Amino acid sequence: MPRNKYPEETVKKILDVSLKLFLEKGYEQTTILDIVNNLGGLTRGAFYHHFKSKEEVLEAIFNSDFFNSNAPFAEAKKIDAVNGLERVKIALKLALFSNIENEQSIALVKFALPLMANPRFLVEKLKYDQETAKVLTPMIEEAMADGSVKQGNPKVLAGLFMLLANFWMLPSIFPCDKEESIAKAMVIKQIFEGLGLPIIDEEVEKVFFRVFDTIMPN
């Protein structure tokens, strides 16, 4: 059998097809045979050459650009003529909007939320949050340097925000409805105002509410 000269294309095709099936049929209902049958001629052997299991495919999806949580922060860093605090708020709004910017984004978020109850995927989620905290830290340092926020430990503040916003807020870990989620968001707002980092203003609140209305149960 000829050697695959373009393994990256094969992997991308497997991930694209798998994600489409996971969204349409559900993760548990999708089999490896379903994935192979939709690969346009690629064999089961080609699948297993790159992935050992369906769970490994899902892990690869979470590690791909589908879930690039750092992209909004990279975009915010490009914006000129704003102080550090404004840059952090812009990054937060962009990150929130990325969850609801189109039908696929909404479907991805709804698909991913319940999977976070799986310990393996929760560990991956925590790794992503730690990486995002590393990107958020210099933004907070910038805000402290220009005086738009009080002095403190940027690394600790970034880590705390990611823990509360992306772990405590997960309904699959801490079951809650939309009303309770909004209450949690307001507690996070109060905590960070008290710490001298007023990251959630009225505009950010409105985006929070849009996200909750779109992806959270009543």
SETOR-614381 format. One record per residue (C-alpha): residue in three letters; z, x, y; residue number from 1. Coordinates in Angstrom, 2 decimals, padded with zeros to 5 digits, m for minus. Layout:
BEGIN
{'ALA',{Z,X,Y},NUM}
...
end
This chain:
BEGIN
{'MET',{000.00,000.00,000.00},1}
{'PRO',{m000.95,001.56,003.39},2}
{'ARG',{001.84,002.80,005.62},3}
{'ASN',{002.62,000.58,008.61},4}
{'LYS',{001.50,002.50,011.68},5}
{'TYR',{003.22,000.11,014.08},6}
{'PRO',{006.74,m000.59,012.78},7}
{'GLU',{007.94,m001.63,016.27},8}
{'GLU',{005.37,m004.44,016.33},9}
{'THR',{006.46,m005.60,012.88},10}
{'VAL',{010.11,m005.66,013.90},11}
{'LYS',{009.28,m007.57,017.08},12}
{'LYS',{007.26,m010.10,015.10},13}
{'ILE',{010.12,m010.62,012.64},14}
{'LEU',{012.59,m011.11,015.50},15}
{'ASP',{010.30,m013.48,017.39},16}
{'VAL',{009.62,m015.62,014.32},17}
{'SER',{013.26,m015.58,013.24},18}
{'LEU',{014.53,m016.62,016.65},19}
{'LYS',{012.00,m019.45,016.83},20}
{'LEU',{013.11,m020.72,013.43},21}
{'PHE',{016.81,m020.31,014.21},22}
{'LEU',{016.35,m022.44,017.33},23}
{'GLU',{014.22,m025.07,015.60},24}
{'LYS',{015.97,m025.38,012.23},25}
{'GLY',{019.36,m023.81,012.87},26}
{'TYR',{020.60,m020.42,011.67},27}
{'GLU',{022.26,m021.67,008.49},28}
{'GLN',{019.25,m023.80,007.50},29}
{'THR',{016.72,m020.99,007.95},30}
{'THR',{016.06,m018.85,004.87},31}
{'ILE',{014.47,m015.44,004.59},32}
{'LEU',{011.58,m017.13,002.77},33}
{'ASP',{011.09,m019.39,005.81},34}
{'ILE',{010.85,m016.30,007.99},35}
{'VAL',{008.43,m014.51,005.65},36}
{'ASN',{006.21,m017.60,005.36},37}
{'ASN',{005.78,m017.61,009.15},38}
{'LEU',{004.98,m013.92,009.55},39}
{'GLY',{001.22,m014.38,009.34},40}
{'GLY',{000.54,m012.40,006.19},41}
{'LEU',{003.43,m009.96,006.22},42}
{'THR',{005.18,m009.77,002.86},43}
{'ARG',{008.79,m010.13,001.79},44}
{'GLY',{008.68,m006.38,001.17},45}
{'ALA',{007.76,m005.78,004.82},46}
{'PHE',{010.73,m007.88,005.87},47}
{'TYR',{013.17,m006.00,003.64},48}
{'HIS',{011.75,m002.67,004.78},49}
{'HIS',{013.29,m003.37,008.19},50}
{'PHE',{016.17,m005.78,007.48},51}
{'LYS',{018.57,m006.15,004.57},52}
{'SER',{019.67,m009.70,005.39},53}
{'LYS',{019.26,m012.66,007.70},54}
{'GLU',{022.57,m011.70,009.35},55}
{'GLU',{021.13,m008.28,010.17},56}
{'VAL',{018.16,m009.99,011.82},57}
{'LEU',{020.47,m012.04,014.00},58}
{'GLU',{022.42,m008.93,014.95},59}
{'ALA',{019.16,m007.26,015.98},60}
{'ILE',{018.29,m010.30,018.13},61}
{'PHE',{021.62,m009.99,019.91},62}
{'ASN',{020.88,m006.31,020.51},63}
{'SER',{017.39,m007.00,021.86},64}
{'ASP',{016.13,m007.97,025.30},65}
{'PHE',{016.74,m011.64,024.44},66}
{'PHE',{020.38,m011.06,025.32},67}
{'ASN',{020.15,m008.35,027.97},68}
{'SER',{023.35,m009.10,029.88},69}
{'ASN',{022.93,m006.04,032.12},70}
{'ALA',{019.60,m007.14,033.65},71}
{'PRO',{021.17,m009.28,036.45},72}
{'PHE',{023.35,m006.34,037.47},73}
{'ALA',{020.34,m004.02,037.58},74}
{'GLU',{018.55,m006.55,039.82},75}
{'ALA',{021.56,m006.84,042.11},76}
{'LYS',{021.69,m003.06,042.53},77}
{'LYS',{018.16,m003.12,044.01},78}
{'ILE',{019.12,m005.45,046.88},79}
{'ASP',{019.60,m003.77,050.27},80}
{'ALA',{021.63,m004.79,053.33},81}
{'VAL',{024.60,m006.27,051.47},82}
{'ASN',{028.14,m004.99,051.09},83}
{'GLY',{029.73,m004.25,047.74},84}
{'LEU',{031.45,m007.61,047.34},85}
{'GLU',{028.23,m009.50,048.14},86}
{'ARG',{026.40,m007.38,045.55},87}
{'VAL',{028.97,m008.29,042.88},88}
{'LYS',{028.59,m011.99,043.74},89}
{'ILE',{024.80,m011.76,043.60},90}
{'ALA',{025.02,m010.10,040.16},91}
{'LEU',{027.33,m012.86,038.94},92}
{'LYS',{025.04,m015.62,040.21},93}
{'LEU',{021.99,m013.97,038.64},94}
{'ALA',{023.86,m013.63,035.34},95}
{'LEU',{024.84,m017.29,035.41},96}
{'PHE',{021.35,m018.46,036.39},97}
{'SER',{019.88,m016.42,033.51},98}
{'ASN',{021.61,m018.87,031.14},99}
{'ILE',{019.76,m021.88,032.54},100}
{'GLU',{016.55,m020.51,034.08},101}
{'ASN',{014.30,m022.16,031.49},102}
{'GLU',{014.38,m024.22,028.31},103}
{'GLN',{014.39,m021.16,026.07},104}
{'SER',{017.37,m019.67,027.92},105}
{'ILE',{019.33,m022.90,027.55},106}
{'ALA',{018.43,m023.12,023.87},107}
{'LEU',{019.48,m019.48,023.33},108}
{'VAL',{022.87,m020.02,024.95},109}
{'LYS',{023.53,m023.19,022.98},110}
{'PHE',{022.44,m021.38,019.84},111}
{'ALA',{024.63,m018.33,020.49},112}
{'LEU',{027.86,m020.04,021.53},113}
{'PRO',{028.96,m021.37,018.12},114}
{'LEU',{027.97,m018.11,016.41},115}
{'MET',{030.64,m016.26,018.38},116}
{'ALA',{033.21,m017.76,016.01},117}
{'ASN',{031.76,m015.39,013.39},118}
{'PRO',{033.90,m012.19,013.55},119}
{'ARG',{030.88,m009.93,013.11},120}
{'PHE',{029.01,m011.42,016.04},121}
{'LEU',{032.16,m011.65,018.13},122}
{'VAL',{032.61,m007.89,017.76},123}
{'GLU',{029.03,m007.40,018.94},124}
{'LYS',{029.68,m009.69,021.89},125}
{'LEU',{032.74,m007.66,022.88},126}
{'LYS',{030.65,m004.47,022.71},127}
{'TYR',{028.08,m006.02,025.09},128}
{'ASP',{030.83,m007.06,027.46},129}
{'GLN',{032.23,m003.54,027.50},130}
{'GLU',{028.81,m002.16,028.37},131}
{'THR',{028.41,m004.76,031.13},132}
{'ALA',{031.84,m003.81,032.49},133}
{'LYS',{030.56,m000.24,032.80},134}
{'VAL',{027.74,m001.53,035.01},135}
{'LEU',{030.08,m003.76,037.04},136}
{'THR',{032.59,m000.96,037.67},137}
{'PRO',{030.47,001.05,040.18},138}
{'MET',{029.70,m002.17,042.08},139}
{'ILE',{033.42,m002.77,042.53},140}
{'GLU',{033.82,000.89,043.52},141}
{'GLU',{031.15,000.34,046.18},142}
{'ALA',{033.02,m002.73,047.44},143}
{'MET',{036.24,m000.74,047.70},144}
{'ALA',{034.48,002.13,049.45},145}
{'ASP',{032.99,m000.14,052.13},146}
{'GLY',{036.21,m002.15,052.54},147}
{'SER',{034.83,m005.50,051.43},148}
{'VAL',{037.57,m005.69,048.77},149}
{'LYS',{041.07,m004.25,048.50},150}
{'GLN',{041.77,m000.99,046.77},151}
{'GLY',{042.56,m001.08,043.06},152}
{'ASN',{041.31,000.18,039.72},153}
{'PRO',{037.62,m000.80,039.47},154}
{'LYS',{037.40,m000.12,035.73},155}
{'VAL',{040.44,m002.28,034.97},156}
{'LEU',{039.20,m005.11,037.22},157}
{'ALA',{035.71,m005.03,035.66},158}
{'GLY',{037.15,m005.09,032.15},159}
{'LEU',{039.54,m007.93,032.97},160}
{'PHE',{036.79,m010.03,034.50},161}
{'MET',{034.49,m009.59,031.50},162}
{'LEU',{037.35,m010.42,029.12},163}
{'LEU',{038.25,m013.64,030.92},164}
{'ALA',{034.75,m014.76,031.84},165}
{'ASN',{033.04,m013.95,028.54},166}
{'PHE',{035.81,m014.28,025.97},167}
{'TRP',{038.48,m016.68,027.19},168}
{'MET',{035.71,m019.01,028.38},169}
{'LEU',{034.00,m019.16,024.97},170}
{'PRO',{034.51,m022.69,023.57},171}
{'SER',{033.80,m021.42,020.05},172}
{'ILE',{036.90,m019.19,020.31},173}
{'PHE',{039.09,m021.31,022.59},174}
{'PRO',{037.92,m024.90,022.03},175}
{'CYS',{037.58,m026.84,025.27},176}
{'ASP',{035.39,m029.41,026.96},177}
{'LYS',{033.53,m029.12,030.26},178}
{'GLU',{036.50,m030.27,032.35},179}
{'GLU',{038.81,m027.66,030.85},180}
{'SER',{036.15,m024.97,031.22},181}
{'ILE',{035.91,m025.72,034.93},182}
{'ALA',{039.70,m025.54,035.18},183}
{'LYS',{039.60,m022.13,033.49},184}
{'ALA',{036.94,m020.92,035.93},185}
{'MET',{039.20,m021.93,038.83},186}
{'VAL',{042.10,m020.00,037.29},187}
{'ILE',{039.88,m016.92,037.05},188}
{'LYS',{038.98,m017.45,040.71},189}
{'GLN',{042.66,m017.56,041.70},190}
{'ILE',{043.52,m014.50,039.62},191}
{'PHE',{040.85,m012.37,041.26},192}
{'GLU',{041.60,m013.63,044.74},193}
{'GLY',{045.19,m012.52,044.12},194}
{'LEU',{043.94,m009.12,042.96},195}
{'GLY',{041.93,m008.70,046.16},196}
{'LEU',{038.54,m009.25,044.51},197}
{'PRO',{037.38,m012.73,045.64},198}
{'ILE',{034.38,m012.74,043.35},199}
{'ILE',{034.05,m016.53,043.02},200}
{'ASP',{033.20,m018.27,046.30},201}
{'GLU',{031.89,m021.82,046.83},202}
{'GLU',{028.30,m020.78,046.12},203}
{'VAL',{029.25,m019.10,042.84},204}
{'GLU',{031.33,m022.16,041.95},205}
{'LYS',{028.27,m024.38,042.31},206}
{'VAL',{026.34,m022.16,039.90},207}
{'PHE',{029.26,m022.30,037.45},208}
{'PHE',{029.16,m026.09,037.61},209}
{'ARG',{025.40,m026.14,036.98},210}
{'VAL',{025.86,m023.99,033.90},211}
{'PHE',{028.68,m026.19,032.60},212}
{'ASP',{026.63,m029.34,033.19},213}
{'THR',{023.72,m027.83,031.28},214}
{'ILE',{025.30,m026.20,028.25},215}
{'MET',{028.81,m027.62,027.82},216}
{'PRO',{029.86,m030.83,026.09},217}
{'ASN',{031.49,m033.54,028.25},218}
end
